[in-house]
Amino acid sequence: MVGLNKNILRSLLILSYIIIITLVVYGISAIYSYLNTGADRSKMLHTEIKKIDQYLPKVQWTPLNNEGRPMDIQTRLDVENDYLDAWYIKHLAYKTNSKQGIDDYYTEHARENLFDIIDLNASENTIVESTTLKHHPTLEFFSEDGQLAVITDNNVVEFKRVYKDNIILLETTEVASYKVILLLEDGFWRIRHMVKFKVETYKSPPVLTSVKNLSIKGINYYPQATPWNMFGDDFDTDIISNDFKIIREAGLHHIRLFVPYEGFGSANVNKDKLKKLRQVLDLASIHDLKVMVTLFDFYGDYTVLNWTLNQRHAEMVVSALKDHDALLAWDIKNEPDLDFKSRGAHNVMAWLKSMIDLVKTTDPKHPVTIGWSNIQSTSILKDKLDLITFHYYDDHEVLEKDYLLLKDKTPNKPIAITEYGMSSYSGTWNLFGSSEKKQAEYHKKMQSIFSKNDIPYMSWTLYDFTEIPKEVVGRLPWRKNTQKHFGFIDKDGVKKASFSYISKE
């Protein structure tokens, strides 16, 4: 028995020895493997930059014709990626007064100046929100050993907003050029030297002067079964075509559509959904309807560092449709003034200015507007817009007075009401509410005012709906139920009394 215990103990000691030797060998192998493997940039840089999701300014290179060694396309892409990452890191550093990540994109010499600025801003409670929207780099020199590159980045469009003690001191957009030296260190193209020169004031694209009176007679449109999800899996051209036939035969000539930002893939626009949108415009053309396309539906983040993502989204949509014969105009965003309180009016308006310029640059032929939630907001950015549009859900008895006053204040701009309507809902959540008869009387009165004053209009909306997403009016049942009954056609496909006043020829 004693001999058996000794054998068991001896076996356990030998097994323990083997396990320890195995762990030691594994540890040495892991260390050796790590020392012989290139650094993982995503782990070194804690911000884990992914430009596809965070920073996509428009970059247009001058054809490569540099001194020194020729640069292949892959190397140029590497230089571009690291150069833009350096810009992004600088924007982030100035916004947060943090030095994190700067070592990865700036050499020791270059980062000293950045650190000084960050320290000064932090000490004075100053932060800078900034971004670049366009870059036009030219490769001037590439060394024979492939370790040094010199570029001139011309006409960089930069937006900057400076806060001190949470108060805005400055907000500006400028155009500047830079001389930049980059060194290849540890596999990274780091900025060694950057000199700013030739600074100019940014000039916005001109307002269209050819837009006079637009005889808009239309309606906001969603298919009845897929409101706010028109381009999803249940997209059906037959249903849409039949609806367009109803709209056109009712005497209307225009429709307003909505492009959801997230639903269309954000910065990387979903090509299938873009194809569906084009199909809708094709159908509109067949039925002799013109389309106002409203961008950025369900979007409410106006953060400066996200602007480049928003611009790539808008650029793709606008570029795809700008030559379509059914296109009437671009509506930058639906009711952005409702975000003033929660997001800050200065944030929203700066974003709107940027998007107006982007759309007008991409498509200089079609008018650009903003669908304000009320007539009081129409003075905002009116000098940048080609067409003034607003929504009117106030008392129709004062519409004529309000419209004529606006027209007198804005004599050189066409004006249109791009949403108006009345719900026919009365029920548990609105016992003393409306009715189909009251809705018809409302539309009859509105059409009379439109005819008398030659007011362009688009009503809300063709159909009653059975489901309303919470993002539209929230979760409160009285709001959701009211929203379901604005249509001229009920949920069973029967025309309501108001349909007689959907238009007035």
C-alpha positions as CSV (number, residue, x, y, z in Angstrom):
1,M,0.0,0.0,0.0
2,V,2.9,2.3,0.8
3,G,4.6,1.5,-2.5
4,L,1.3,2.3,-4.4
5,N,1.1,5.7,-2.7
6,K,4.7,6.5,-3.7
7,N,4.0,5.5,-7.3
8,I,0.9,7.7,-7.4
9,L,2.8,10.6,-5.9
10,R,5.7,10.1,-8.3
11,S,3.2,10.1,-11.3
12,L,1.6,13.3,-10.1
13,L,5.0,15.0,-9.8
14,I,6.0,13.9,-13.3
15,L,2.7,15.1,-14.7
16,S,3.0,18.4,-13.0
17,Y,6.6,18.8,-14.4
18,I,5.3,18.1,-17.9
19,I,2.5,20.6,-17.6
20,I,4.9,23.3,-16.3
21,I,7.4,22.7,-19.1
22,T,4.6,22.8,-21.7
23,L,3.3,26.2,-20.3
24,V,6.9,27.6,-20.3
25,V,7.4,26.6,-23.9
26,Y,4.1,28.0,-25.0
27,G,4.8,31.3,-23.3
28,I,8.2,31.6,-25.0
29,S,6.6,30.8,-28.3
30,A,3.9,33.4,-27.8
31,I,6.5,36.1,-26.9
32,Y,8.6,35.1,-29.9
33,S,5.6,35.2,-32.2
34,Y,4.5,38.7,-30.9
35,L,8.0,40.1,-31.4
36,N,8.1,38.9,-35.0
37,T,4.6,40.2,-35.9
38,G,3.8,43.7,-37.1
39,A,1.9,45.9,-34.8
40,D,-1.9,45.7,-34.9
41,R,-2.8,49.3,-35.6
42,S,-6.4,48.8,-34.3
43,K,-5.0,47.8,-30.9
44,M,-2.3,50.4,-30.8
45,L,-4.8,53.2,-31.6
46,H,-7.5,52.9,-29.0
47,T,-10.0,55.0,-31.1
48,E,-9.9,52.2,-33.6
49,I,-10.4,54.4,-36.7
50,K,-12.6,53.0,-39.4
51,K,-12.9,55.7,-42.0
52,I,-15.7,53.8,-43.7
53,D,-17.8,54.6,-40.5
54,Q,-16.3,57.8,-39.2
55,Y,-14.6,60.0,-41.7
56,L,-15.1,60.2,-45.4
57,P,-14.2,63.7,-46.8
58,K,-14.2,63.9,-50.6
59,V,-10.7,63.3,-52.0
60,Q,-9.6,64.1,-55.6
61,W,-6.0,63.4,-56.4
62,T,-4.2,65.2,-59.2
63,P,-2.8,62.6,-61.7
64,L,0.5,61.3,-60.4
65,N,3.4,63.1,-62.0
66,N,5.9,63.5,-59.2
67,E,9.6,63.9,-58.9
68,G,11.6,61.0,-57.6
69,R,10.3,57.4,-57.5
70,P,7.0,56.5,-59.2
71,M,4.3,55.7,-56.7
72,D,2.0,52.7,-57.2
73,I,-1.7,52.9,-56.6
74,Q,-1.6,50.8,-53.4
75,T,1.0,53.0,-51.9
76,R,-1.0,56.1,-52.8
77,L,-4.0,54.6,-51.1
78,D,-1.9,53.9,-48.0
79,V,-0.7,57.5,-47.9
80,E,-4.2,58.7,-48.4
81,N,-5.6,56.5,-45.6
82,D,-3.0,57.5,-43.1
83,Y,-3.1,61.2,-44.0
84,L,-6.9,61.3,-43.6
85,D,-6.6,59.4,-40.3
86,A,-4.2,62.0,-39.1
87,W,-6.7,64.7,-39.9
88,Y,-9.5,62.8,-38.1
89,I,-7.3,62.2,-35.0
90,K,-6.5,66.0,-34.9
91,H,-10.2,66.9,-35.1
92,L,-10.9,64.4,-32.3
93,A,-8.0,65.7,-30.2
94,Y,-9.1,69.4,-30.5
95,K,-12.7,68.4,-29.7
96,T,-11.8,66.4,-26.6
97,N,-8.5,68.0,-25.7
98,S,-7.1,64.5,-25.6
99,K,-3.7,63.4,-27.0
100,Q,-4.8,59.8,-27.6
101,G,-3.7,58.4,-30.9
102,I,-1.6,61.4,-32.0
103,D,1.6,59.4,-31.7
104,D,0.4,57.0,-34.4
105,Y,-0.1,59.6,-37.1
106,Y,2.4,62.4,-36.3
107,T,6.2,62.2,-35.8
108,E,7.8,63.3,-32.6
109,H,8.6,66.7,-34.1
110,A,5.1,67.3,-35.5
111,R,3.2,66.2,-32.4
112,E,4.9,68.8,-30.2
113,N,2.9,71.7,-31.7
114,L,-0.3,69.7,-31.4
115,F,0.4,68.9,-27.8
116,D,1.0,72.6,-27.0
117,I,-2.3,73.6,-28.6
118,I,-4.2,70.9,-26.7
119,D,-2.6,71.9,-23.4
120,L,-3.4,75.6,-24.0
121,N,-7.0,74.8,-25.0
122,A,-7.5,72.6,-22.0
123,S,-6.1,75.2,-19.6
124,E,-8.5,77.9,-21.0
125,N,-11.5,75.6,-21.2
126,T,-11.6,75.9,-25.0
127,I,-12.7,73.2,-27.4
128,V,-12.7,73.1,-31.2
129,E,-15.2,71.2,-33.3
130,S,-13.9,70.8,-36.8
131,T,-13.9,68.7,-40.0
132,T,-12.6,68.8,-43.5
133,L,-15.1,68.2,-46.3
134,K,-12.8,68.2,-49.4
135,H,-9.2,67.5,-50.2
136,H,-7.3,67.9,-53.5
137,P,-3.9,66.4,-53.0
138,T,-1.0,66.5,-55.4
139,L,2.0,64.2,-54.9
140,E,5.1,66.4,-55.4
141,F,7.9,64.1,-54.4
142,F,8.4,60.4,-53.4
143,S,11.8,59.3,-52.3
144,E,13.8,56.5,-53.9
145,D,13.7,54.4,-50.7
146,G,9.9,54.8,-50.5
147,Q,10.2,56.3,-47.0
148,L,9.3,60.0,-47.6
149,A,6.4,61.6,-49.5
150,V,5.7,65.3,-50.1
151,I,2.2,66.4,-51.1
152,T,0.4,69.7,-51.6
153,D,-3.2,69.5,-50.5
154,N,-5.0,72.3,-52.4
155,N,-8.4,73.9,-51.6
156,V,-9.1,72.0,-48.4
157,V,-12.6,72.9,-47.3
158,E,-12.6,73.2,-43.5
159,F,-15.4,73.9,-41.1
160,K,-14.5,75.0,-37.6
161,R,-16.5,76.0,-34.5
162,V,-14.7,77.3,-31.4
163,Y,-16.2,77.2,-27.9
164,K,-14.9,78.8,-24.7
165,D,-16.6,78.0,-21.5
166,N,-19.3,76.3,-23.6
167,I,-20.0,79.5,-25.5
168,I,-19.5,79.8,-29.2
169,L,-16.7,82.3,-30.1
170,L,-16.3,81.5,-33.8
171,E,-17.9,79.5,-36.5
172,T,-16.4,79.6,-40.0
173,T,-15.8,77.7,-43.2
174,E,-12.6,78.4,-45.1
175,V,-10.6,77.1,-48.0
176,A,-6.9,76.5,-47.4
177,S,-3.9,74.7,-48.9
178,Y,-1.2,72.7,-47.2
179,K,2.3,71.6,-47.8
180,V,2.8,68.2,-46.1
181,I,5.8,66.0,-45.5
182,L,5.0,62.4,-44.5
183,L,7.5,59.7,-43.3
184,L,7.0,56.0,-43.3
185,E,7.7,54.8,-39.8
186,D,6.9,51.3,-38.5
187,G,4.6,50.8,-41.4
188,F,2.7,54.0,-40.8
189,W,2.7,57.2,-42.9
190,R,3.2,59.8,-40.2
191,I,3.0,63.6,-40.8
192,R,6.4,65.1,-40.2
193,H,5.6,68.7,-41.2
194,M,2.5,70.5,-42.3
195,V,2.3,74.2,-43.3
196,K,-0.9,76.0,-44.0
197,F,-1.0,78.7,-46.7
198,K,-3.3,80.4,-49.1
199,V,-6.4,80.8,-46.8
200,E,-9.6,82.0,-48.5
201,T,-13.2,82.5,-47.4
202,Y,-15.4,79.7,-48.6
203,K,-18.0,80.7,-51.2
204,S,-21.3,78.8,-51.3
205,P,-22.8,77.7,-54.7
206,P,-25.1,80.3,-56.1
207,V,-28.9,80.3,-55.6
208,L,-30.9,79.4,-58.7
209,T,-32.4,82.6,-60.2
210,S,-34.3,80.7,-62.9
211,V,-36.8,79.2,-60.3
212,K,-39.9,81.4,-60.5
213,N,-43.4,80.2,-59.9
214,L,-43.8,76.5,-59.5
215,S,-47.4,75.3,-60.1
216,I,-47.1,72.5,-57.6
217,K,-50.3,70.5,-57.0
218,G,-49.4,67.3,-55.2
219,I,-49.4,64.9,-52.3
220,N,-47.0,63.2,-49.9
221,Y,-46.8,59.6,-50.8
222,Y,-46.3,56.2,-49.1
223,P,-47.9,52.9,-50.2
224,Q,-50.7,52.0,-47.8
225,A,-49.2,48.7,-46.6
226,T,-45.6,50.0,-46.1
227,P,-45.6,53.6,-44.8
228,W,-42.1,54.8,-43.7
229,N,-40.7,51.5,-45.1
230,M,-41.4,52.1,-48.8
231,F,-38.2,50.6,-50.1
232,G,-38.1,47.5,-47.9
233,D,-38.7,43.8,-48.7
234,D,-42.3,44.4,-49.6
235,F,-41.5,47.0,-52.3
236,D,-44.0,46.5,-55.1
237,T,-43.9,48.5,-58.4
238,D,-47.4,47.3,-59.3
239,I,-48.9,48.8,-56.2
240,I,-46.9,52.0,-56.6
241,S,-47.9,52.3,-60.3
242,N,-51.5,51.9,-59.5
243,D,-51.3,54.5,-56.7
244,F,-49.6,56.9,-59.1
245,K,-52.5,56.4,-61.6
246,I,-55.0,57.3,-58.8
247,I,-53.0,60.4,-58.0
248,R,-52.7,61.6,-61.5
249,E,-56.4,60.9,-62.4
250,A,-57.3,62.9,-59.3
251,G,-55.8,66.0,-60.9
252,L,-52.5,66.1,-59.1
253,H,-49.1,66.5,-60.8
254,H,-46.5,66.1,-58.0
255,I,-45.5,63.8,-55.3
256,R,-43.1,64.1,-52.3
257,L,-41.0,61.1,-51.3
258,F,-38.7,60.4,-48.4
259,V,-35.3,58.8,-48.3
260,P,-34.4,57.4,-44.8
261,Y,-30.8,57.9,-44.0
262,E,-30.2,54.8,-41.9
263,G,-32.6,52.7,-44.0
264,F,-30.6,53.5,-47.2
265,G,-27.3,52.4,-45.7
266,S,-26.0,55.7,-44.2
267,A,-22.7,56.7,-45.8
268,N,-22.6,53.5,-47.9
269,V,-25.9,53.8,-49.8
270,N,-27.6,50.5,-50.4
271,K,-27.5,50.0,-54.2
272,D,-30.6,47.9,-54.2
273,K,-32.6,50.6,-52.4
274,L,-31.2,53.3,-54.7
275,K,-32.3,51.2,-57.6
276,K,-35.8,51.0,-56.1
277,L,-35.9,54.7,-55.7
278,R,-35.0,55.2,-59.3
279,Q,-37.7,52.7,-60.3
280,V,-40.2,54.9,-58.4
281,L,-39.1,58.0,-60.4
282,D,-39.4,55.9,-63.6
283,L,-43.0,55.1,-62.6
284,A,-43.6,58.8,-61.8
285,S,-42.4,59.7,-65.3
286,I,-44.7,57.2,-66.9
287,H,-47.6,58.7,-65.1
288,D,-46.5,62.3,-65.8
289,L,-45.7,63.1,-62.2
290,K,-42.8,65.2,-60.9
291,V,-41.1,64.2,-57.7
292,M,-39.7,66.2,-54.8
293,V,-37.2,63.9,-53.0
294,T,-36.7,64.5,-49.3
295,L,-33.4,63.5,-47.9
296,F,-32.2,62.4,-44.4
297,D,-35.5,61.2,-43.1
298,F,-35.4,59.9,-39.5
299,Y,-31.9,61.5,-39.1
300,G,-31.1,63.7,-36.1
301,D,-27.4,63.6,-35.5
302,Y,-25.8,66.9,-36.5
303,T,-22.3,66.2,-35.0
304,V,-19.6,68.0,-37.0
305,L,-17.4,64.9,-37.2
306,N,-20.2,63.0,-38.9
307,W,-20.7,65.5,-41.7
308,T,-18.5,63.7,-44.2
309,L,-20.6,60.6,-43.8
310,N,-23.8,62.5,-44.4
311,Q,-22.3,64.2,-47.4
312,R,-21.2,60.9,-49.0
313,H,-24.8,59.6,-48.5
314,A,-26.3,62.7,-50.1
315,E,-23.8,62.8,-52.9
316,M,-24.6,59.2,-54.0
317,V,-28.4,59.7,-53.9
318,V,-28.3,63.1,-55.7
319,S,-25.8,61.9,-58.3
320,A,-27.9,58.9,-59.1
321,L,-31.1,60.9,-59.7
322,K,-30.0,64.4,-60.8
323,D,-30.5,63.7,-64.5
324,H,-33.9,62.0,-64.1
325,D,-36.7,63.8,-66.0
326,A,-39.2,63.2,-63.1
327,L,-37.1,65.0,-60.6
328,L,-38.7,68.3,-59.4
329,A,-36.5,69.4,-56.4
330,W,-34.5,68.4,-53.4
331,D,-35.8,68.8,-49.9
332,I,-32.7,68.6,-47.6
333,K,-34.6,67.4,-44.6
334,N,-38.1,67.1,-43.2
335,E,-38.9,69.6,-40.4
336,P,-35.3,70.1,-39.0
337,D,-36.5,73.0,-37.0
338,L,-38.2,70.5,-34.6
339,D,-34.6,69.5,-33.6
340,F,-33.5,73.0,-32.6
341,K,-34.4,72.5,-28.9
342,S,-32.9,69.0,-28.5
343,R,-29.9,69.3,-30.8
344,G,-29.1,73.0,-30.6
345,A,-30.3,75.5,-33.3
346,H,-26.7,76.4,-34.3
347,N,-25.8,72.7,-34.8
348,V,-28.8,72.1,-37.0
349,M,-28.4,75.2,-39.1
350,A,-24.7,74.7,-39.7
351,W,-25.4,71.1,-40.8
352,L,-28.2,72.4,-43.1
353,K,-25.9,74.9,-44.7
354,S,-23.3,72.3,-45.4
355,M,-25.9,69.9,-46.9
356,I,-27.4,72.6,-49.1
357,D,-24.0,73.4,-50.5
358,L,-23.2,69.7,-51.1
359,V,-26.5,69.1,-52.9
360,K,-26.2,72.3,-55.0
361,T,-22.7,71.4,-55.9
362,T,-23.6,67.9,-57.0
363,D,-26.8,69.0,-58.8
364,P,-26.7,72.7,-59.8
365,K,-29.8,72.5,-62.0
366,H,-32.6,71.5,-59.6
367,P,-34.0,73.7,-56.8
368,V,-33.2,73.0,-53.2
369,T,-35.5,73.6,-50.3
370,I,-36.1,72.6,-46.6
371,G,-39.5,71.4,-45.4
372,W,-39.9,73.6,-42.3
373,S,-42.5,72.4,-39.8
374,N,-44.3,75.8,-39.7
375,I,-44.5,79.1,-41.5
376,Q,-42.6,81.0,-38.8
377,S,-39.4,79.1,-39.6
378,T,-39.3,80.1,-43.3
379,S,-37.0,83.1,-42.7
380,I,-34.2,80.7,-41.7
381,L,-31.6,80.2,-44.4
382,K,-34.0,81.7,-47.0
383,D,-31.1,83.3,-48.8
384,K,-29.5,79.9,-49.4
385,L,-32.6,78.2,-50.7
386,D,-34.1,78.2,-54.2
387,L,-37.6,77.4,-53.0
388,I,-39.3,78.2,-49.7
389,T,-41.5,75.4,-48.4
390,F,-43.3,74.9,-45.1
391,H,-46.0,72.7,-43.5
392,Y,-49.3,74.1,-42.3
393,Y,-51.4,72.4,-39.7
394,D,-52.6,75.6,-38.0
395,D,-56.1,77.0,-38.2
396,H,-57.0,77.3,-41.9
397,E,-58.9,80.5,-41.2
398,V,-55.6,82.4,-40.9
399,L,-53.7,80.7,-43.7
400,E,-54.5,83.3,-46.3
401,K,-53.2,86.1,-44.1
402,D,-50.1,84.2,-43.1
403,Y,-49.3,83.2,-46.7
404,L,-49.7,86.7,-48.1
405,L,-47.5,88.2,-45.4
406,L,-44.8,85.6,-46.1
407,K,-45.1,86.3,-49.9
408,D,-44.7,90.0,-49.2
409,K,-41.5,89.4,-47.1
410,T,-40.1,87.0,-49.7
411,P,-41.0,88.6,-53.1
412,N,-38.3,86.9,-55.2
413,K,-38.7,83.3,-54.0
414,P,-41.3,80.7,-55.0
415,I,-43.2,79.5,-52.0
416,A,-45.1,76.2,-51.5
417,I,-46.9,74.4,-48.7
418,T,-45.5,70.8,-48.8
419,E,-47.6,69.4,-46.0
420,Y,-51.1,70.1,-44.7
421,G,-54.1,68.0,-43.8
422,M,-56.6,67.0,-41.1
423,S,-57.1,63.6,-39.5
424,S,-60.6,62.1,-39.6
425,Y,-60.0,60.2,-36.4
426,S,-62.5,60.2,-33.5
427,G,-62.5,57.4,-31.0
428,T,-61.4,56.2,-27.6
429,W,-58.4,58.6,-27.6
430,N,-60.3,61.5,-29.2
431,L,-64.0,61.4,-28.2
432,F,-64.6,65.0,-29.4
433,G,-62.3,64.9,-32.4
434,S,-62.8,65.0,-36.1
435,S,-64.8,63.0,-38.6
436,E,-64.7,62.2,-42.3
437,K,-67.2,65.0,-42.8
438,K,-65.1,67.6,-41.0
439,Q,-62.0,66.4,-42.9
440,A,-63.8,67.0,-46.2
441,E,-65.0,70.4,-45.1
442,Y,-61.4,71.3,-44.2
443,H,-60.0,70.2,-47.6
444,K,-62.8,72.1,-49.4
445,K,-61.9,75.3,-47.6
446,M,-58.1,74.8,-48.1
447,Q,-58.6,74.3,-51.9
448,S,-60.6,77.4,-52.0
449,I,-57.8,79.4,-50.4
450,F,-55.2,77.7,-52.7
451,S,-57.2,78.7,-55.8
452,K,-57.9,82.2,-54.7
453,N,-54.2,83.0,-53.9
454,D,-52.5,80.6,-56.4
455,I,-50.8,78.7,-53.6
456,P,-48.7,75.6,-54.6
457,Y,-49.5,72.7,-52.3
458,M,-48.9,69.1,-51.3
459,S,-51.3,67.3,-49.0
460,W,-50.7,64.7,-46.3
461,T,-51.5,61.9,-47.4
462,L,-53.1,59.6,-49.9
463,Y,-54.0,56.7,-47.5
464,D,-55.0,56.0,-44.0
465,F,-52.5,53.7,-42.3
466,T,-52.9,50.8,-39.9
467,E,-49.5,51.0,-38.3
468,I,-47.4,54.1,-37.4
469,P,-43.8,53.7,-36.3
470,K,-43.0,55.2,-32.9
471,E,-40.3,57.3,-34.6
472,V,-43.0,59.3,-36.4
473,V,-45.1,60.6,-33.5
474,G,-43.9,58.7,-30.5
475,R,-45.7,56.0,-28.5
476,L,-48.7,57.9,-27.1
477,P,-51.8,56.2,-28.5
478,W,-53.9,59.4,-29.1
479,R,-51.1,60.7,-31.3
480,K,-50.6,57.4,-33.2
481,N,-54.3,56.9,-33.8
482,T,-54.7,60.5,-35.0
483,Q,-51.8,60.0,-37.4
484,K,-53.4,56.9,-38.9
485,H,-56.4,58.8,-40.4
486,F,-55.0,61.7,-42.5
487,G,-55.6,59.9,-45.8
488,F,-58.1,60.6,-48.6
489,I,-58.6,56.8,-48.9
490,D,-59.4,54.7,-45.8
491,K,-57.7,51.5,-44.7
492,D,-60.2,49.4,-46.8
493,G,-59.3,51.2,-50.0
494,V,-62.6,53.3,-50.0
495,K,-62.4,56.9,-51.0
496,K,-63.4,59.2,-48.2
497,A,-65.5,62.3,-48.6
498,S,-62.4,64.4,-48.6
499,F,-61.2,62.7,-51.8
500,S,-63.5,65.1,-53.7
501,Y,-61.2,67.9,-52.6
502,I,-57.8,66.2,-53.1
503,S,-57.3,68.8,-55.9
504,K,-59.0,71.6,-57.6
505,E,-58.5,71.8,-61.4
